[in-house]
Amino acid sequence: MTEFSINMATCIAEWSKKASACNGSVQCLDDCARELRKCLDAVFPYSKNIEFESDKVNYMLSTVFF
């Protein structure tokens, strides 16, 4: 689980740097959001099993907020 935590934190850190440089540009922020989703999908690959997808979301939220 530590690898996931590190990689997720890296995704969020990179996204925040890029997003803060957007200076309010909606297109730039949209691009940053797409890149963040790609990065998080690489950390937590898609699963056809809904239970795994639910676990992925729960893990991401618990990592961020706790």
For each residue, the residues with C-beta under 8 A, 3 or more apart:
1: 4 5 59
2: 5 6
3: 6 7
4: 1 7 8 43 44 59 63
5: 1 2 8 9 63
6: 2 3 9 10
7: 3 4 10 11 42 43
8: 4 5 11 12 40 43 44 60 63 64
9: 5 6 12 13 63
10: 6 7 13 14 39
11: 7 8 14 15 36 39 40 43
12: 8 9 15 16 36 64
13: 9 10 16 17
14: 10 11 17 18 35 36 39
15: 11 12 18 19 32 33 35 36 39
16: 12 13 19 20
17: 13 14 20 21
18: 14 15 21 22 28 32 35
19: 15 16 22 28 29 32
20: 16 17
21: 17 18 28
22: 18 19 25 28 29 32
23: 28
24: 29
25: 22 28 29
26: 29 30
27: 30 31
28: 18 19 21 22 23 25 31 32
29: 19 22 24 25 26 32 33
30: 26 27 33 34
31: 27 28 34 35
32: 15 18 19 22 28 29 35 36
33: 15 29 30 36 37
34: 30 31 37 38
35: 14 15 18 31 32 38 39
36: 11 12 14 15 32 33 39 40
37: 33 34 40 41
38: 34 35 41 42
39: 10 11 14 15 35 36 42 43
40: 8 11 36 37 43 44 60
41: 37 38 44 45 46
42: 7 38 39 45
43: 4 7 8 11 39 40
44: 4 8 40 41 56 59 60
45: 41 42
46: 41 53
47: 52 53 56
48:
49: 52 53
50: 53 54
51: 54 55
52: 47 49 55 56
53: 46 47 49 50 56 57
54: 50 51 57 58
55: 51 52 58 59
56: 44 47 52 53 59 60
57: 53 54 60 61
58: 54 55 61 62
59: 1 4 44 55 56 62 63
60: 8 40 44 56 57 63 64
61: 57 58 64 65
62: 58 59 65 66
63: 4 5 8 9 59 60 66
64: 8 12 60 61
65: 61 62
66: 62 63
